[in-house]
Amino acid sequence: MTTGSTGRHAFVERAGLATAERDHSCRELLKRVAADGIEAVRLSFVDQHGILRGKTLVISELAGALSNGCSMTSTLLTKDTSHRTVFAAFTADGGVGIEEMAGAADFLMVPDPASFRVLPWAEATGWLLCDIYFPSGAAVPFSTRAILAKSLDELRTRGYELVCGLEVEFHLFEIDDAKLDPGDATMPGAAPEVSLLTQGYRYLTEARGDEIEPLMTLLRRSLQALDLPIRSLEVEFGPSQAEITFAPSTGMAPADQMVLFRSAVGQICRRQGILASFMCRPALPNVLSSGWHLHQSLTKDGANAFMPADTGEPLSPLGMGYLAGLLEHAGAASVFTTPTINGYKRYRPYSLAPDRVNWGIDNKGAMLRVNGAPGDHGSRIENRIGEPAANPYLYMASQVAAGLDGVDRGLTPPPPAGAPYEQPAAKLPASLIEAVDALAASELYREAFGDRFVDYLVHIKKAEIARFLSDVTDWEQREYLTLF
């Protein structure tokens, strides 16, 4: 293969990442982009927040990037959700205890040739998902994709494969004012002014769905062109709220699909003057919260390992232990399932969102909804706690770690909740502050993800919380300005 000036010479080979299979895939990719007339390729990696970041290369640089990697500045790994760097990057260890991140030094994106997609909305443009490494060849310990890969490897050593299906709610708003005045270019930028595409509350009615059919058709065709396994496009309960569901996939695929899905929907809609928002609860009148329900099970030798025998339980003993582990670690896992300050405003009683740690049999008010029966090859656990903004690699890895802990310790879940908003159970964290404290104290996640990663993520989240607490809100202005 040829080389270029994108990264470090022959990095993939020197780092021991080259295989005959990868080399063949790279050669086939180069043939394909030439045959398809691709002019540019976006290289992207998933950051700590689940956001795609990267560079666009002209096609002549692609071969070099496949061999050499592509350089990126390491401060991208030290930013909170405002894109502020919240570690001391220009110190001997980059503020994170790693010499290779000192002085905002580079790391390298290494493209996965099997991830290649042609972007339907961008002319003659391809896309590649990348893994990240230091120039020494060492893996970057803050790579969330690598964290999920480790969790999946642990499952495979036990003979299991993770299967996940996605249900993702989001909002579609018409952009009235994009706030492009220079005075609005703050960090983060001023939120756009928007209006609704539809009124709400006509849940799943065909008439309401037809109102946004042209946009949903555009999304459907584009997502299918990306080979995303979408199953349904639905009108949700709230104003301008939609849901798209995915067929179950195994291993890393569901997480990769989620990051590409969110990015694709946002870009496609923006070109139509529409804001697609995966924020949990926008501050707009009458608009409802959005969730991300994660359906999960394990398979062994291709068979559903959660499917029960005729024992009266909704899941197999493995499934019941996994369920108990999810309940045991729900508080600490909330940082992974619900990583924003805003997401905790969704945990309300009688809202089709959970407010406490419990489970139920086909009960949409419970945190964990279980569907399973003898002979039901779709037996599974649906975790209803997540928000659409969650980093999918951390969301899924947190489930594996908690579930396996329940299995290994022989935990058993309490009886299912028939009235999930009324029966006593531990409450979910009321705020990101509580969730971060629970994660910081979690022995499980420190063991599964490492102290370095947990401390790193806690630091980032505390920086976001500090900014939030220092901001004067509209509530405070209304409450106190004329009172005292």
Disulfide bonds with the S-S distance in Angstrom:
none
